[in-house]
């Protein structure tokens, strides 16, 4: 598989779902513990990129055709199951391998999972996977959100930052769409690295 440096990982942080906007006020209890900055004192909205804050646990910073990059700089090759504080390799090769056995981990977890975000790789048109998931979901009273991996990554990050008991089971996509924004960000990032090395 050939990769150019600017295509290795596509950042799901380009999605608005991966940014928490919150307005800070002087009257909240958290502000009593952590006095707000002058900027927040004026009642303005502050932006926190979730991947930069350790309190949210593991987040997905990027993905490629071969795996995922997490906010703790660990790269996971192949499909994975990610929890708010841990990650496991998922022993499947693709969407066709999803069955009751490959999902068995989710039925024994305690405390009960609020939602399982299933990243199918690319968009799925095969209806068999949905019938398998519906049967499993009803039998074990679990909720699934089935999305292409490109959308599943920021969905997991967002739900995790909300404090939900969320798990994501993700398959790397076979096709990655690169936007102009991704290209520009990669170019700027590598230019900054080169400039830093020259100093």
Secondary structure as UniProt FT lines:
FT   HELIX           5..7
FT   HELIX           12..14
FT   HELIX           16..18
FT   STRAND          19..23
FT   TURN            26..27
FT   HELIX           29..33
FT   HELIX           38..41
FT   TURN            42..43
FT   STRAND          45..49
FT   HELIX           50..52
FT   HELIX           54..56
FT   STRAND          60..63
FT   STRAND          67..70
FT   TURN            71..72
FT   STRAND          75..77
FT   STRAND          80..82
FT   STRAND          87..89
FT   HELIX           95..97
FT   TURN            100..103
FT   HELIX           104..107
FT   STRAND          115..119
FT   HELIX           127..140
FT   STRAND          144..147
FT   HELIX           149..161
FT   TURN            162..163
FT   STRAND          166..170
FT   HELIX           180..198
//
